Amino acid sequence: MEVCCGFGELVGGKTAVYISHRLSSCKFCDRIAVFSEGTIKEMGTHDELVVREGGIYSEMFRAQAQYYV
């Protein structure tokens, strides 16, 4: 797992929950859960979710990506 900003060292290899609205900072996560209206709507890796047609994560990632290019 590629670890962002020392997060891996901080949690010491334990299971941790990383909450972020900035999707580019979630790329290092092993699994991503997308919540909407109080339930999990999508779950997968960044690579799986970013290519999902019509997916919430992919739409939000593309909307945010314009600010990082």
PDB file with one MODEL, atoms N, CA, C and O in Angstrom:
MODEL        1
ATOM      1  N   MET A   1       0.846  -1.182   0.000  1.00  0.00           N
ATOM      2  CA  MET A   1       0.000   0.000   0.000  1.00  0.00           C
ATOM      3  C   MET A   1       0.884   1.236   0.000  1.00  0.00           C
ATOM      4  O   MET A   1       1.779   1.363   0.836  1.00  0.00           O
ATOM      5  N   GLU A   2       0.643   2.134  -0.919  1.00  0.00           N
ATOM      6  CA  GLU A   2       1.325   3.431  -0.912  1.00  0.00           C
ATOM      7  C   GLU A   2       0.650   4.285   0.148  1.00  0.00           C
ATOM      8  O   GLU A   2      -0.574   4.419   0.161  1.00  0.00           O
ATOM      9  N   VAL A   3       1.432   4.850   1.017  1.00  0.00           N
ATOM     10  CA  VAL A   3       0.856   5.587   2.137  1.00  0.00           C
ATOM     11  C   VAL A   3       1.094   7.077   1.969  1.00  0.00           C
ATOM     12  O   VAL A   3       2.206   7.516   1.677  1.00  0.00           O
ATOM     13  N   CYS A   4       0.035   7.841   2.156  1.00  0.00           N
ATOM     14  CA  CYS A   4       0.081   9.292   2.021  1.00  0.00           C
ATOM     15  C   CYS A   4       0.452   9.947   3.341  1.00  0.00           C
ATOM     16  O   CYS A   4      -0.090   9.606   4.392  1.00  0.00           O
ATOM     17  N   CYS A   5       1.351  10.861   3.276  1.00  0.00           N
ATOM     18  CA  CYS A   5       1.611  11.778   4.395  1.00  0.00           C
ATOM     19  C   CYS A   5       1.925  11.084   5.717  1.00  0.00           C
ATOM     20  O   CYS A   5       1.618  11.645   6.769  1.00  0.00           O
ATOM     21  N   GLY A   6       2.519   9.895   5.716  1.00  0.00           N
ATOM     22  CA  GLY A   6       2.870   9.213   6.946  1.00  0.00           C
ATOM     23  C   GLY A   6       1.698   8.596   7.677  1.00  0.00           C
ATOM     24  O   GLY A   6       1.833   8.228   8.844  1.00  0.00           O
ATOM     25  N   PHE A   7       0.553   8.470   7.029  1.00  0.00           N
ATOM     26  CA  PHE A   7      -0.633   7.919   7.689  1.00  0.00           C
ATOM     27  C   PHE A   7      -0.377   6.490   8.148  1.00  0.00           C
ATOM     28  O   PHE A   7      -0.827   6.092   9.222  1.00  0.00           O
ATOM     29  N   GLY A   8       0.351   5.709   7.331  1.00  0.00           N
ATOM     30  CA  GLY A   8       0.664   4.321   7.696  1.00  0.00           C
ATOM     31  C   GLY A   8       1.465   4.229   8.972  1.00  0.00           C
ATOM     32  O   GLY A   8       1.198   3.377   9.820  1.00  0.00           O
ATOM     33  N   GLU A   9       2.455   5.107   9.115  1.00  0.00           N
ATOM     34  CA  GLU A   9       3.241   5.111  10.351  1.00  0.00           C
ATOM     35  C   GLU A   9       2.401   5.545  11.547  1.00  0.00           C
ATOM     36  O   GLU A   9       2.579   5.048  12.659  1.00  0.00           O
ATOM     37  N   LEU A  10       1.499   6.464  11.308  1.00  0.00           N
ATOM     38  CA  LEU A  10       0.645   6.965  12.385  1.00  0.00           C
ATOM     39  C   LEU A  10      -0.247   5.857  12.952  1.00  0.00           C
ATOM     40  O   LEU A  10      -0.405   5.755  14.168  1.00  0.00           O
ATOM     41  N   VAL A  11      -0.823   5.039  12.091  1.00  0.00           N
ATOM     42  CA  VAL A  11      -1.735   3.996  12.565  1.00  0.00           C
ATOM     43  C   VAL A  11      -1.020   2.685  12.874  1.00  0.00           C
ATOM     44  O   VAL A  11      -1.615   1.771  13.444  1.00  0.00           O
ATOM     45  N   GLY A  12       0.243   2.591  12.504  1.00  0.00           N
ATOM     46  CA  GLY A  12       1.036   1.424  12.876  1.00  0.00           C
ATOM     47  C   GLY A  12       0.546   0.111  12.317  1.00  0.00           C
ATOM     48  O   GLY A  12       0.638  -0.907  13.003  1.00  0.00           O
ATOM     49  N   GLY A  13       0.025   0.086  11.094  1.00  0.00           N
ATOM     50  CA  GLY A  13      -0.414  -1.155  10.479  1.00  0.00           C
ATOM     51  C   GLY A  13      -1.762  -1.655  10.968  1.00  0.00           C
ATOM     52  O   GLY A  13      -2.192  -2.740  10.577  1.00  0.00           O
ATOM     53  N   LYS A  14      -2.430  -0.901  11.803  1.00  0.00           N
ATOM     54  CA  LYS A  14      -3.755  -1.290  12.294  1.00  0.00           C
ATOM     55  C   LYS A  14      -4.823  -0.813  11.307  1.00  0.00           C
ATOM     56  O   LYS A  14      -4.557   0.028  10.449  1.00  0.00           O
ATOM     57  N   THR A  15      -6.004  -1.348  11.439  1.00  0.00           N
ATOM     58  CA  THR A  15      -7.134  -0.875  10.638  1.00  0.00           C
ATOM     59  C   THR A  15      -7.510   0.521  11.113  1.00  0.00           C
ATOM     60  O   THR A  15      -7.620   0.770  12.313  1.00  0.00           O
ATOM     61  N   ALA A  16      -7.706   1.432  10.158  1.00  0.00           N
ATOM     62  CA  ALA A  16      -8.057   2.808  10.496  1.00  0.00           C
ATOM     63  C   ALA A  16      -9.096   3.312   9.509  1.00  0.00           C
ATOM     64  O   ALA A  16      -9.180   2.833   8.378  1.00  0.00           O
ATOM     65  N   VAL A  17      -9.870   4.265   9.941  1.00  0.00           N
ATOM     66  CA  VAL A  17     -10.861   4.908   9.080  1.00  0.00           C
ATOM     67  C   VAL A  17     -10.340   6.293   8.739  1.00  0.00           C
ATOM     68  O   VAL A  17     -10.034   7.090   9.626  1.00  0.00           O
ATOM     69  N   TYR A  18     -10.242   6.571   7.458  1.00  0.00           N
ATOM     70  CA  TYR A  18      -9.746   7.850   6.948  1.00  0.00           C
ATOM     71  C   TYR A  18     -10.934   8.534   6.276  1.00  0.00           C
ATOM     72  O   TYR A  18     -11.464   8.023   5.290  1.00  0.00           O
ATOM     73  N   ILE A  19     -11.352   9.671   6.796  1.00  0.00           N
ATOM     74  CA  ILE A  19     -12.519  10.384   6.267  1.00  0.00           C
ATOM     75  C   ILE A  19     -12.044  11.642   5.567  1.00  0.00           C
ATOM     76  O   ILE A  19     -11.305  12.444   6.139  1.00  0.00           O
ATOM     77  N   SER A  20     -12.477  11.810   4.311  1.00  0.00           N
ATOM     78  CA  SER A  20     -12.054  12.975   3.552  1.00  0.00           C
ATOM     79  C   SER A  20     -13.079  13.309   2.479  1.00  0.00           C
ATOM     80  O   SER A  20     -13.693  12.417   1.893  1.00  0.00           O
ATOM     81  N   HIS A  21     -13.259  14.594   2.228  1.00  0.00           N
ATOM     82  CA  HIS A  21     -14.062  15.039   1.092  1.00  0.00           C
ATOM     83  C   HIS A  21     -13.168  15.299  -0.114  1.00  0.00           C
ATOM     84  O   HIS A  21     -13.661  15.459  -1.230  1.00  0.00           O
ATOM     85  N   ARG A  22     -11.863  15.342   0.105  1.00  0.00           N
ATOM     86  CA  ARG A  22     -10.905  15.538  -0.982  1.00  0.00           C
ATOM     87  C   ARG A  22     -10.505  14.156  -1.495  1.00  0.00           C
ATOM     88  O   ARG A  22      -9.694  13.465  -0.878  1.00  0.00           O
ATOM     89  N   LEU A  23     -11.075  13.770  -2.614  1.00  0.00           N
ATOM     90  CA  LEU A  23     -10.911  12.404  -3.098  1.00  0.00           C
ATOM     91  C   LEU A  23      -9.505  12.088  -3.558  1.00  0.00           C
ATOM     92  O   LEU A  23      -9.099  10.926  -3.520  1.00  0.00           O
ATOM     93  N   SER A  24      -8.745  13.087  -3.994  1.00  0.00           N
ATOM     94  CA  SER A  24      -7.375  12.817  -4.412  1.00  0.00           C
ATOM     95  C   SER A  24      -6.524  12.334  -3.244  1.00  0.00           C
ATOM     96  O   SER A  24      -5.522  11.653  -3.460  1.00  0.00           O
ATOM     97  N   SER A  25      -6.897  12.668  -2.022  1.00  0.00           N
ATOM     98  CA  SER A  25      -6.121  12.211  -0.870  1.00  0.00           C
ATOM     99  C   SER A  25      -6.573  10.834  -0.386  1.00  0.00           C
ATOM    100  O   SER A  25      -6.054  10.336   0.612  1.00  0.00           O
ATOM    101  N   CYS A  26      -7.524  10.216  -1.070  1.00  0.00           N
ATOM    102  CA  CYS A  26      -7.980   8.870  -0.700  1.00  0.00           C
ATOM    103  C   CYS A  26      -7.361   7.789  -1.575  1.00  0.00           C
ATOM    104  O   CYS A  26      -7.640   6.607  -1.375  1.00  0.00           O
ATOM    105  N   LYS A  27      -6.531   8.164  -2.537  1.00  0.00           N
ATOM    106  CA  LYS A  27      -5.968   7.200  -3.483  1.00  0.00           C
ATOM    107  C   LYS A  27      -5.191   6.085  -2.795  1.00  0.00           C
ATOM    108  O   LYS A  27      -5.163   4.960  -3.295  1.00  0.00           O
ATOM    109  N   PHE A  28      -4.561   6.370  -1.662  1.00  0.00           N
ATOM    110  CA  PHE A  28      -3.730   5.375  -0.982  1.00  0.00           C
ATOM    111  C   PHE A  28      -4.541   4.360  -0.185  1.00  0.00           C
ATOM    112  O   PHE A  28      -3.988   3.353   0.258  1.00  0.00           O
ATOM    113  N   CYS A  29      -5.816   4.594   0.007  1.00  0.00           N
ATOM    114  CA  CYS A  29      -6.647   3.714   0.839  1.00  0.00           C
ATOM    115  C   CYS A  29      -6.875   2.356   0.166  1.00  0.00           C
ATOM    116  O   CYS A  29      -7.055   2.275  -1.050  1.00  0.00           O
ATOM    117  N   ASP A  30      -6.865   1.297   0.975  1.00  0.00           N
ATOM    118  CA  ASP A  30      -7.099  -0.047   0.449  1.00  0.00           C
ATOM    119  C   ASP A  30      -8.534  -0.216  -0.034  1.00  0.00           C
ATOM    120  O   ASP A  30      -8.767  -0.829  -1.076  1.00  0.00           O
ATOM    121  N   ARG A  31      -9.490   0.319   0.705  1.00  0.00           N
ATOM    122  CA  ARG A  31     -10.914   0.244   0.351  1.00  0.00           C
ATOM    123  C   ARG A  31     -11.532   1.601   0.610  1.00  0.00           C
ATOM    124  O   ARG A  31     -11.211   2.266   1.595  1.00  0.00           O
ATOM    125  N   ILE A  32     -12.422   2.006  -0.281  1.00  0.00           N
ATOM    126  CA  ILE A  32     -13.121   3.282  -0.151  1.00  0.00           C
ATOM    127  C   ILE A  32     -14.611   2.991  -0.117  1.00  0.00           C
ATOM    128  O   ILE A  32     -15.130   2.263  -0.963  1.00  0.00           O
ATOM    129  N   ALA A  33     -15.292   3.560   0.860  1.00  0.00           N
ATOM    130  CA  ALA A  33     -16.750   3.448   0.956  1.00  0.00           C
ATOM    131  C   ALA A  33     -17.340   4.828   0.680  1.00  0.00           C
ATOM    132  O   ALA A  33     -16.948   5.817   1.299  1.00  0.00           O
ATOM    133  N   VAL A  34     -18.276   4.882  -0.248  1.00  0.00           N
ATOM    134  CA  VAL A  34     -18.936   6.135  -0.603  1.00  0.00           C
ATOM    135  C   VAL A  34     -20.317   6.132   0.041  1.00  0.00           C
ATOM    136  O   VAL A  34     -21.157   5.283  -0.258  1.00  0.00           O
ATOM    137  N   PHE A  35     -20.533   7.088   0.923  1.00  0.00           N
ATOM    138  CA  PHE A  35     -21.806   7.192   1.625  1.00  0.00           C
ATOM    139  C   PHE A  35     -22.678   8.265   0.980  1.00  0.00           C
ATOM    140  O   PHE A  35     -22.182   9.309   0.558  1.00  0.00           O
ATOM    141  N   SER A  36     -23.968   7.999   0.910  1.00  0.00           N
ATOM    142  CA  SER A  36     -24.939   8.981   0.449  1.00  0.00           C
ATOM    143  C   SER A  36     -26.275   8.650   1.100  1.00  0.00           C
ATOM    144  O   SER A  36     -26.699   7.494   1.118  1.00  0.00           O
ATOM    145  N   GLU A  37     -26.915   9.647   1.619  1.00  0.00           N
ATOM    146  CA  GLU A  37     -28.227   9.482   2.268  1.00  0.00           C
ATOM    147  C   GLU A  37     -28.189   8.421   3.365  1.00  0.00           C
ATOM    148  O   GLU A  37     -29.142   7.662   3.542  1.00  0.00           O
ATOM    149  N   GLY A  38     -27.071   8.377   4.102  1.00  0.00           N
ATOM    150  CA  GLY A  38     -26.972   7.513   5.265  1.00  0.00           C
ATOM    151  C   GLY A  38     -26.630   6.062   4.985  1.00  0.00           C
ATOM    152  O   GLY A  38     -26.619   5.252   5.912  1.00  0.00           O
ATOM    153  N   THR A  39     -26.350   5.705   3.733  1.00  0.00           N
ATOM    154  CA  THR A  39     -25.997   4.326   3.425  1.00  0.00           C
ATOM    155  C   THR A  39     -24.765   4.289   2.511  1.00  0.00           C
ATOM    156  O   THR A  39     -24.417   5.278   1.866  1.00  0.00           O
ATOM    157  N   ILE A  40     -24.121   3.127   2.477  1.00  0.00           N
ATOM    158  CA  ILE A  40     -22.993   2.939   1.569  1.00  0.00           C
ATOM    159  C   ILE A  40     -23.553   2.684   0.177  1.00  0.00           C
ATOM    160  O   ILE A  40     -24.295   1.725  -0.036  1.00  0.00           O
ATOM    161  N   LYS A  41     -23.195   3.547  -0.768  1.00  0.00           N
ATOM    162  CA  LYS A  41     -23.681   3.423  -2.144  1.00  0.00           C
ATOM    163  C   LYS A  41     -22.663   2.731  -3.049  1.00  0.00           C
ATOM    164  O   LYS A  41     -23.040   2.069  -4.015  1.00  0.00           O
ATOM    165  N   GLU A  42     -21.374   2.884  -2.739  1.00  0.00           N
ATOM    166  CA  GLU A  42     -20.313   2.269  -3.540  1.00  0.00           C
ATOM    167  C   GLU A  42     -19.176   1.863  -2.615  1.00  0.00           C
ATOM    168  O   GLU A  42     -18.957   2.476  -1.570  1.00  0.00           O
ATOM    169  N   MET A  43     -18.455   0.819  -3.016  1.00  0.00           N
ATOM    170  CA  MET A  43     -17.282   0.412  -2.256  1.00  0.00           C
ATOM    171  C   MET A  43     -16.287  -0.209  -3.218  1.00  0.00           C
ATOM    172  O   MET A  43     -16.663  -0.972  -4.108  1.00  0.00           O
ATOM    173  N   GLY A  44     -15.009   0.122  -3.035  1.00  0.00           N
ATOM    174  CA  GLY A  44     -13.965  -0.440  -3.870  1.00  0.00           C
ATOM    175  C   GLY A  44     -12.674   0.326  -3.691  1.00  0.00           C
ATOM    176  O   GLY A  44     -12.548   1.148  -2.784  1.00  0.00           O
ATOM    177  N   THR A  45     -11.715   0.053  -4.562  1.00  0.00           N
ATOM    178  CA  THR A  45     -10.468   0.805  -4.553  1.00  0.00           C
ATOM    179  C   THR A  45     -10.655   2.076  -5.377  1.00  0.00           C
ATOM    180  O   THR A  45     -11.647   2.225  -6.091  1.00  0.00           O
ATOM    181  N   HIS A  46      -9.703   2.977  -5.270  1.00  0.00           N
ATOM    182  CA  HIS A  46      -9.763   4.200  -6.074  1.00  0.00           C
ATOM    183  C   HIS A  46      -9.829   3.837  -7.557  1.00  0.00           C
ATOM    184  O   HIS A  46     -10.657   4.373  -8.293  1.00  0.00           O
ATOM    185  N   ASP A  47      -8.960   2.931  -7.992  1.00  0.00           N
ATOM    186  CA  ASP A  47      -8.916   2.556  -9.407  1.00  0.00           C
ATOM    187  C   ASP A  47     -10.233   1.947  -9.885  1.00  0.00           C
ATOM    188  O   ASP A  47     -10.643   2.182 -11.021  1.00  0.00           O
ATOM    189  N   GLU A  48     -10.893   1.176  -9.040  1.00  0.00           N
ATOM    190  CA  GLU A  48     -12.182   0.581  -9.408  1.00  0.00           C
ATOM    191  C   GLU A  48     -13.278   1.637  -9.482  1.00  0.00           C
ATOM    192  O   GLU A  48     -14.081   1.647 -10.415  1.00  0.00           O
ATOM    193  N   LEU A  49     -13.306   2.521  -8.494  1.00  0.00           N
ATOM    194  CA  LEU A  49     -14.395   3.492  -8.404  1.00  0.00           C
ATOM    195  C   LEU A  49     -14.287   4.623  -9.420  1.00  0.00           C
ATOM    196  O   LEU A  49     -15.305   5.119  -9.902  1.00  0.00           O
ATOM    197  N   VAL A  50     -13.067   5.034  -9.747  1.00  0.00           N
ATOM    198  CA  VAL A  50     -12.883   6.180 -10.633  1.00  0.00           C
ATOM    199  C   VAL A  50     -13.334   5.870 -12.067  1.00  0.00           C
ATOM    200  O   VAL A  50     -13.645   6.792 -12.820  1.00  0.00           O
ATOM    201  N   VAL A  51     -13.373   4.603 -12.452  1.00  0.00           N
ATOM    202  CA  VAL A  51     -13.786   4.239 -13.810  1.00  0.00           C
ATOM    203  C   VAL A  51     -15.237   3.761 -13.893  1.00  0.00           C
ATOM    204  O   VAL A  51     -15.718   3.435 -14.978  1.00  0.00           O
ATOM    205  N   ARG A  52     -15.926   3.718 -12.776  1.00  0.00           N
ATOM    206  CA  ARG A  52     -17.314   3.238 -12.759  1.00  0.00           C
ATOM    207  C   ARG A  52     -18.221   4.258 -13.437  1.00  0.00           C
ATOM    208  O   ARG A  52     -18.366   5.385 -12.963  1.00  0.00           O
ATOM    209  N   GLU A  53     -18.832   3.853 -14.553  1.00  0.00           N
ATOM    210  CA  GLU A  53     -19.735   4.730 -15.306  1.00  0.00           C
ATOM    211  C   GLU A  53     -20.911   5.175 -14.435  1.00  0.00           C
ATOM    212  O   GLU A  53     -21.602   4.344 -13.845  1.00  0.00           O
ATOM    213  N   GLY A  54     -21.132   6.472 -14.360  1.00  0.00           N
ATOM    214  CA  GLY A  54     -22.251   7.014 -13.602  1.00  0.00           C
ATOM    215  C   GLY A  54     -22.107   6.904 -12.098  1.00  0.00           C
ATOM    216  O   GLY A  54     -23.059   7.179 -11.367  1.00  0.00           O
ATOM    217  N   GLY A  55     -20.938   6.508 -11.622  1.00  0.00           N
ATOM    218  CA  GLY A  55     -20.730   6.338 -10.194  1.00  0.00           C
ATOM    219  C   GLY A  55     -20.585   7.673  -9.476  1.00  0.00           C
ATOM    220  O   GLY A  55     -20.132   8.658 -10.058  1.00  0.00           O
ATOM    221  N   ILE A  56     -20.968   7.694  -8.227  1.00  0.00           N
ATOM    222  CA  ILE A  56     -20.870   8.899  -7.398  1.00  0.00           C
ATOM    223  C   ILE A  56     -19.410   9.309  -7.250  1.00  0.00           C
ATOM    224  O   ILE A  56     -19.067  10.476  -7.444  1.00  0.00           O
ATOM    225  N   TYR A  57     -18.546   8.347  -6.905  1.00  0.00           N
ATOM    226  CA  TYR A  57     -17.121   8.638  -6.694  1.00  0.00           C
ATOM    227  C   TYR A  57     -16.492   9.184  -7.965  1.00  0.00           C
ATOM    228  O   TYR A  57     -15.788  10.193  -7.925  1.00  0.00           O
ATOM    229  N   SER A  58     -16.741   8.526  -9.098  1.00  0.00           N
ATOM    230  CA  SER A  58     -16.113   8.970 -10.345  1.00  0.00           C
ATOM    231  C   SER A  58     -16.579  10.368 -10.735  1.00  0.00           C
ATOM    232  O   SER A  58     -15.777  11.174 -11.207  1.00  0.00           O
ATOM    233  N   GLU A  59     -17.848  10.663 -10.548  1.00  0.00           N
ATOM    234  CA  GLU A  59     -18.355  12.006 -10.858  1.00  0.00           C
ATOM    235  C   GLU A  59     -17.731  13.055  -9.945  1.00  0.00           C
ATOM    236  O   GLU A  59     -17.325  14.121 -10.408  1.00  0.00           O
ATOM    237  N   MET A  60     -17.655  12.758  -8.657  1.00  0.00           N
ATOM    238  CA  MET A  60     -17.069  13.709  -7.716  1.00  0.00           C
ATOM    239  C   MET A  60     -15.573  13.869  -7.959  1.00  0.00           C
ATOM    240  O   MET A  60     -15.050  14.979  -7.859  1.00  0.00           O
ATOM    241  N   PHE A  61     -14.872  12.771  -8.280  1.00  0.00           N
ATOM    242  CA  PHE A  61     -13.440  12.848  -8.527  1.00  0.00           C
ATOM    243  C   PHE A  61     -13.160  13.725  -9.748  1.00  0.00           C
ATOM    244  O   PHE A  61     -12.270  14.575  -9.714  1.00  0.00           O
ATOM    245  N   ARG A  62     -13.917  13.519 -10.820  1.00  0.00           N
ATOM    246  CA  ARG A  62     -13.724  14.330 -12.025  1.00  0.00           C
ATOM    247  C   ARG A  62     -14.024  15.805 -11.763  1.00  0.00           C
ATOM    248  O   ARG A  62     -13.333  16.679 -12.285  1.00  0.00           O
ATOM    249  N   ALA A  63     -15.040  16.082 -10.967  1.00  0.00           N
ATOM    250  CA  ALA A  63     -15.364  17.476 -10.633  1.00  0.00           C
ATOM    251  C   ALA A  63     -14.226  18.127  -9.845  1.00  0.00           C
ATOM    252  O   ALA A  63     -13.909  19.297 -10.061  1.00  0.00           O
ATOM    253  N   GLN A  64     -13.617  17.371  -8.935  1.00  0.00           N
ATOM    254  CA  GLN A  64     -12.512  17.911  -8.132  1.00  0.00           C
ATOM    255  C   GLN A  64     -11.202  17.958  -8.919  1.00  0.00           C
ATOM    256  O   GLN A  64     -10.363  18.822  -8.661  1.00  0.00           O
ATOM    257  N   ALA A  65     -11.015  17.051  -9.866  1.00  0.00           N
ATOM    258  CA  ALA A  65      -9.759  16.927 -10.586  1.00  0.00           C
ATOM    259  C   ALA A  65      -9.401  18.200 -11.363  1.00  0.00           C
ATOM    260  O   ALA A  65      -8.222  18.489 -11.564  1.00  0.00           O
ATOM    261  N   GLN A  66     -10.386  18.940 -11.788  1.00  0.00           N
ATOM    262  CA  GLN A  66     -10.118  20.163 -12.548  1.00  0.00           C
ATOM    263  C   GLN A  66      -9.278  21.153 -11.738  1.00  0.00           C
ATOM    264  O   GLN A  66      -8.585  21.990 -12.317  1.00  0.00           O
ATOM    265  N   TYR A  67      -9.332  21.067 -10.422  1.00  0.00           N
ATOM    266  CA  TYR A  67      -8.566  21.979  -9.568  1.00  0.00           C
ATOM    267  C   TYR A  67      -7.128  21.509  -9.336  1.00  0.00           C
ATOM    268  O   TYR A  67      -6.301  22.272  -8.837  1.00  0.00           O
ATOM    269  N   TYR A  68      -6.827  20.253  -9.696  1.00  0.00           N
ATOM    270  CA  TYR A  68      -5.493  19.702  -9.462  1.00  0.00           C
ATOM    271  C   TYR A  68      -4.671  19.585 -10.741  1.00  0.00           C
ATOM    272  O   TYR A  68      -3.477  19.293 -10.680  1.00  0.00           O
ATOM    273  N   VAL A  69      -5.296  19.811 -11.902  1.00  0.00           N
ATOM    274  CA  VAL A  69      -4.590  19.677 -13.180  1.00  0.00           C
ATOM    275  C   VAL A  69      -3.877  20.962 -13.533  1.00  0.00           C
ATOM    276  O   VAL A  69      -3.227  21.042 -14.576  1.00  0.00           O
TER     277      VAL A  69
ENDMDL
END
